Amino acid sequence: MDQSPAPIKLIECPIPIPATNEVLVKVLTCGVCHTDLHVTEGDLPIHQEHVTPGHEIVGEVVANGSSAHRFQRGDRIGIPWFRQACGVCRFCRSGQENLCPHSTYTGWDHDGGYAQYVTVPEGFAYRLPKELDPVSAAPLLCAGIIGYRAFKRARVPAGGSLGLYGFGGLASLCAQLALHEGIEVHVFTRGLAAQAAALKMGCASAQGAYDPAPELLDSAILFSPAGEMVPNALANLAPGGTLAIGGIHLSDIPSLNYQAAIFHEKNLTSVESNTRQDGEEWLALAHRLKIIPHTTEYPFDQALAALQRVKKGNLDGALVLKMPQ
């Protein structure tokens, strides 16, 4: 049995005070993301000591900073991973704020949503309709947004085929979008339950993580943090195909054989966070297409158990913490 210390613990602390451009939010729900594991277990470098994780946050505004006027008390808002950008660097000025070298992130640079209250700069939050179920809404704010950007980066042609490597909450939302767009989806994952869920959703095939594709694919997205899956994913691409790596953390990629993996003008790209425009586009699409994540609810005081379940893998959908009200 693993005897390593628990990566999180429950503590009491004062309610945070919003800065002038921030709002204070009472948390209703917070999704449990694989990135939370990377933060709490040290896969990512420490940006804030003893940071509170969580970045798929749905809550209600309870107070405003002195210059924050976008939201009113009682408004339902969503707080994503992407917390803030500088607004003045060359990337921000060119519409690539996700590449801002001064960008900060919820639950990594600043305390996140495994808490009863959290603050957020008002310009980086999303307005959510009151009728949207807060449990279902939480995964849309990271799994959904990042999956949407990965889908765009993968350059899937109209009516084409898409391979998804790993099939947790993020990939399942991306699959829903792709299927709505008339894309043929093939899933590669080790979990038999996840394979069954993919087929039930309408994916064309579901097989092991390292299996050959039933046909050469136009595009693929790697959602698993396993770099050793990259050579097989590239080998499964048709000439001119694109593989997008959708996570913030990836283990080392083994040596690639140029002829087998990259030749024939194949493309290997990555995804770094998202822009606010990505988020607005995705939330509008999810609402219009009625894309609803499959979720499993955990009480707030079982956050550690939820993280451990994410680490175990083979999830059917997303896990969401529900805060006591």
C-alpha positions, 0 to 999 in steps of 0.5 A: 500500500502507498504510504506517501503523505496525502497531497492535500489536507483540510484546514480553516483559514480566513475568507479572502478579501478581493483585490480592487479588480476582483470579485469574491465568490462563494463556491458551489461546485468545483471539478476535480481535474488531473492537473490538480494531481500534477500540482499537488503531487509535484509534477508541476513546479511549485508556484505558490506554497500550500496552494489550494487546488481546483480550477473548474469552479462554479459559484455566486458573487458575494462581494466586489473589489472597489473597481469591479463592476462587471458582476453583481452580488448573486450572479452565477459565474464560472472560474477557469484554470486561466486566471490572468494575463498581463494584457500588454505583451506581444502575445496578449496584443496579438490575441494569443494571451494564453502564451503570455509569459506573465500569465497566472493560473487558478489553483497553481499560482493562486488559491483555487476552488477546493474551498468555500470562498475564492477570488477571481479577476472579474475580466477572467470569469465567465457569466453562467445562467442560473438554470445551469446545474452547477455540478454539470457546469463545473467540468465545462470550465477546464475539461470542456474549454481545453478540449475545445482548444485541443479540437481546434489545434488538431485541425480536424477536417470536415467529415474527417476522423479523429483519434482520442488517446485517453478517455476521461472527462476531458476527452468525453466532452471533446468526443461529444463536440466532434460527434455533433460536428459529424466527425468519426471518433476513434478512442484509444484507452486502457480502461474497459469501462471507458471503452464501453462508454465511448462506444455507447456515446457513438464513437466508431471504435474503442481499443487499447491505448497502444493498438493500431487504428482501424484506419489511418486518422486525419487528426488525433488528440493525446489527453493522457499524460503518457509521452510513450503513447506519442509514437503510436499516435503519430503512426496512426495518422494519415499523411498530413495529419495532426496530433495535438497534445492536450495536457499541461504535463507529459512524461518524456516522449521516446525516440521517434523514427522520422520515417515512421512517425513524422514523414509525410508532412505529419504535424505534432503540436501542443495546447497551452491553456486557452484564451478567453475567446476560446472559453466564450465560444465553447460555453456558447457551443455547449449550451446550443448543442446541449453538451452535458458532461457525465459527472460523479458528485463528491462531498467537499470533505471527500476531496482527497478521495476524489483526487485518489480516484482520479489518480487511479484512472479509468473514469467514466466522466468527471468528478465534481466536489459539491460544497456545503451550503 
